Each structure stands twice: as structure tokens, then as C-alpha cells.
Amino acid sequence: MTFIEFKKLLLDAELTIPKFTALIKVSEKNIQAYKKKKEVPNAIAVAAACFAKMNQEGMDYKELISSLELKKKEKKGAGFSSKKESKEKKEKKDK
């Protein structure tokens, strides 16, 4: 699915990209990156299509998705602080 088709589905679902990413607990940066690729992954396309259809049918899909208690994945091992932590652990092992 193209990014443009994806955005149209979000409009049909009455969602913005920030609201969509908050609902499914993914980084807005990840979704915006698909804009450059001009294509979205199948799972994202399916979610947007389902939300659009549920909205057309008058279903409260937002409550349904919220009830799943999805967790936002945190990056592991990325960033400056994790390098510092790893260095400290290594130093402790060496002692």
C-alpha cells in the first residue's frame, strides 16, 4: 500500500498520524519514515484499513484497541547512556 493510500485510510478512520501511532503504540518516527519509502508495511496497512472500516460501521475501535493494553517497545542498547552502562559493567567484570 502506498503512503498516500495509507493517509486516506487514516482520514476515513478519523485519525491523524500522531493519534494512530499513539493508539497502536509505535514511534511516530517509524511511520513518518515510510513516507520516504512511499510504501507502508502490510501490518500497518491492515491496521489502517480495519480502523477505517470499523469507523464506517460505527464501531468504537479505539476502545477495543485500548483494551488490548499494548506496550510501546523501548530501544535496548541504543544511545549514549547504554554505552556508559556497558562500560561500567565491563569494568566490574575485569576487577
Secondary structure by P-SEA (a helix, b strand, c coil): ccaaaaaaaaaaacccaaaaaaaacccaaaaaaaaaaccccaaaaaaaaaaaaaaaaccaaaaaaaaabbbbbccccccaaaaaaaaaaaaaaac
